């Protein structure tokens, strides 16, 4: 921090010297922390020597372990593992990142799993499942999210995240 000025009206002006690569992801985090009341501006200050690594996200990824269409049943079972990025009916492939794991390790998941159909009736037959709305990432959020072993795929129809090495047994 280079400078801090308290104006006395509830606003504080903070000036920092931050490397440009440190600004990736800072805007959304700042707006979340301040509930949208922060105003951010950046100006080029100059070149400095390498200051070291910048910490990445503390969570892992939920990675699809097989190709197919996602199902509501599978998403409903995975909701407790972390936050999901895809909607039911989305076409996925092996190695595609479909969510954020609540723990620090990557987790291979079956997001195309279907409910078993039988001729037997159950007392809890076909209860309505409630899905948490997925977190759909825009390009900036996708770039903020990825780690060194992940890519962002941009097509005219969608923005997808994937692992650099798609096969689970080779990662």
C-alpha positions as CSV (number, residue, x, y, z in Angstrom):
1,X,0.0,0.0,0.0
2,X,1.5,3.3,-1.1
3,X,-1.1,5.7,0.4
4,X,-4.3,5.8,2.5
5,X,-6.5,8.8,2.9
6,X,-9.7,8.9,5.1
7,X,-12.0,11.6,3.8
8,X,-14.2,11.5,7.0
9,X,-17.4,10.9,5.0
10,X,-17.2,7.1,5.2
11,X,-15.0,6.8,2.2
12,X,-11.4,5.8,2.3
13,X,-9.0,6.1,-0.7
14,X,-6.3,3.4,-0.9
15,X,-3.5,3.4,-3.4
16,X,-1.5,0.2,-4.0
17,X,1.4,-0.8,-6.3
18,X,0.3,-4.2,-7.7
19,X,1.7,-6.2,-10.6
20,X,-0.7,-6.4,-13.6
21,X,-1.0,-10.2,-13.2
22,X,-2.2,-9.6,-9.6
23,X,-5.2,-7.6,-10.9
24,X,-6.7,-10.7,-12.5
25,X,-9.6,-11.7,-10.3
26,X,-9.2,-8.7,-8.0
27,X,-12.2,-6.7,-9.4
28,X,-14.8,-9.4,-8.7
29,X,-13.4,-10.2,-5.3
30,X,-13.3,-6.5,-4.4
31,X,-16.9,-6.0,-5.5
32,X,-18.1,-9.0,-3.5
33,X,-16.2,-8.0,-0.3
34,X,-17.6,-4.4,-0.5
35,X,-21.1,-5.4,-1.6
36,X,-20.6,-3.4,-4.9
37,X,-19.6,-0.1,-3.3
38,X,-15.9,-0.1,-4.3
39,X,-14.6,2.0,-7.1
40,X,-11.4,0.7,-8.8
41,X,-9.0,2.4,-11.2
42,X,-5.7,1.2,-12.5
43,X,-2.8,3.1,-14.0
44,X,0.6,1.9,-15.2
45,X,3.3,2.8,-12.7
46,X,6.4,1.2,-14.2
47,X,8.4,-1.9,-14.5
48,X,9.7,-3.7,-11.4
49,X,11.5,-7.0,-10.8
50,X,9.7,-10.3,-10.3
51,X,8.0,-10.3,-6.9
52,X,7.2,-14.0,-6.6
53,X,4.2,-16.3,-7.2
54,X,0.6,-15.1,-6.6
55,X,-1.6,-17.5,-4.7
56,X,-4.2,-19.4,-6.8
57,X,-7.7,-20.5,-5.7
58,X,-7.8,-22.8,-2.6
59,X,-10.4,-25.1,-4.1
60,X,-10.2,-27.9,-6.7
61,X,-12.3,-28.7,-9.8
62,X,-15.1,-31.2,-10.4
63,X,-14.1,-32.9,-13.7
64,X,-16.3,-35.0,-15.9
65,X,-15.0,-38.6,-16.2
66,X,-17.0,-39.5,-19.3
67,X,-18.8,-38.0,-22.3
68,X,-22.6,-37.5,-22.6
69,X,-25.4,-35.2,-21.6
70,X,-25.7,-34.0,-18.0
71,X,-28.8,-35.1,-16.1
72,X,-30.6,-33.4,-13.3
73,X,-30.3,-36.5,-11.2
74,X,-26.5,-36.5,-11.4
75,X,-26.3,-32.7,-10.8
76,X,-28.6,-33.1,-7.7
77,X,-26.2,-35.7,-6.3
78,X,-23.1,-33.6,-6.9
79,X,-24.5,-30.3,-5.4
80,X,-23.1,-31.2,-2.0
81,X,-19.6,-31.7,-3.4
82,X,-19.3,-28.1,-4.7
83,X,-20.7,-25.5,-7.0
84,X,-21.9,-26.7,-10.5
85,X,-21.2,-24.7,-13.7
86,X,-23.4,-26.6,-16.2
87,X,-27.2,-27.1,-16.6
88,X,-29.0,-30.3,-17.2
89,X,-28.8,-31.4,-20.8
90,X,-25.4,-29.8,-21.5
91,X,-23.1,-31.9,-23.6
92,X,-19.9,-32.7,-21.7
93,X,-16.7,-34.7,-22.5
94,X,-14.0,-36.4,-20.4
95,X,-11.7,-33.8,-18.9
96,X,-14.3,-31.0,-19.0
97,X,-14.5,-29.0,-15.7
98,X,-18.2,-29.0,-14.6
99,X,-17.9,-27.4,-11.2
100,X,-15.8,-26.2,-8.3
101,X,-14.9,-28.7,-5.6
102,X,-15.4,-27.5,-2.0
103,X,-12.1,-29.1,-1.1
104,X,-8.6,-28.4,-2.5
105,X,-8.2,-31.5,-4.7
106,X,-9.6,-32.2,-8.2
107,X,-12.4,-34.8,-8.2
108,X,-13.5,-36.9,-11.2
109,X,-17.3,-37.1,-11.2
110,X,-20.0,-38.9,-13.3
111,X,-22.3,-36.0,-14.2
112,X,-24.1,-38.0,-16.9
113,X,-25.5,-40.6,-14.4
114,X,-29.1,-41.5,-14.9
115,X,-31.7,-42.7,-12.4
116,X,-32.3,-46.4,-12.4
117,X,-35.8,-47.2,-13.7
118,X,-37.7,-50.2,-12.3
119,X,-41.2,-51.6,-12.4
120,X,-41.5,-51.4,-8.6
121,X,-43.2,-48.5,-6.9
122,X,-41.6,-46.8,-3.9
123,X,-43.2,-44.7,-1.2
124,X,-41.0,-41.7,-2.2
125,X,-41.6,-42.3,-5.9
126,X,-40.2,-39.5,-8.1
127,X,-39.8,-36.8,-5.6
128,X,-39.2,-33.4,-7.2
129,X,-35.5,-32.6,-7.1
130,X,-34.4,-29.1,-6.4
131,X,-31.3,-27.9,-8.2
132,X,-29.3,-24.9,-7.2
133,X,-28.9,-22.6,-10.2
134,X,-25.5,-23.1,-11.8
135,X,-22.8,-20.5,-11.8
136,X,-22.4,-19.6,-15.4
137,X,-19.0,-18.0,-16.0
138,X,-18.3,-15.2,-18.4
139,X,-14.8,-15.0,-20.1
140,X,-13.2,-12.9,-17.4
141,X,-14.5,-15.1,-14.6
142,X,-13.3,-18.2,-16.5
143,X,-9.8,-16.8,-16.8
144,X,-9.8,-15.9,-13.1
145,X,-10.9,-19.5,-12.2
146,X,-8.3,-21.6,-14.1
147,X,-5.1,-23.0,-12.7
148,X,-1.9,-23.9,-14.5
149,X,-3.2,-27.3,-15.6
150,X,-6.5,-26.0,-17.1
151,X,-7.6,-24.2,-20.3
152,X,-10.5,-22.0,-21.2
153,X,-12.3,-23.0,-24.5
154,X,-14.1,-20.2,-26.2
155,X,-16.6,-21.0,-29.0
156,X,-19.4,-18.9,-30.5
157,X,-21.9,-20.8,-28.5
158,X,-20.2,-21.3,-25.2
159,X,-17.3,-20.8,-22.8
160,X,-16.0,-24.0,-21.3
161,X,-13.2,-25.0,-18.9
162,X,-11.2,-28.1,-19.4
163,X,-8.1,-29.9,-18.1
164,X,-4.9,-29.7,-20.3
165,X,-4.8,-33.5,-20.2
166,X,-8.3,-34.9,-20.8
167,X,-7.8,-38.6,-19.8
168,X,-8.1,-39.1,-16.1
169,X,-5.6,-41.9,-15.9
170,X,-2.9,-39.7,-17.5
171,X,-3.4,-36.6,-15.2
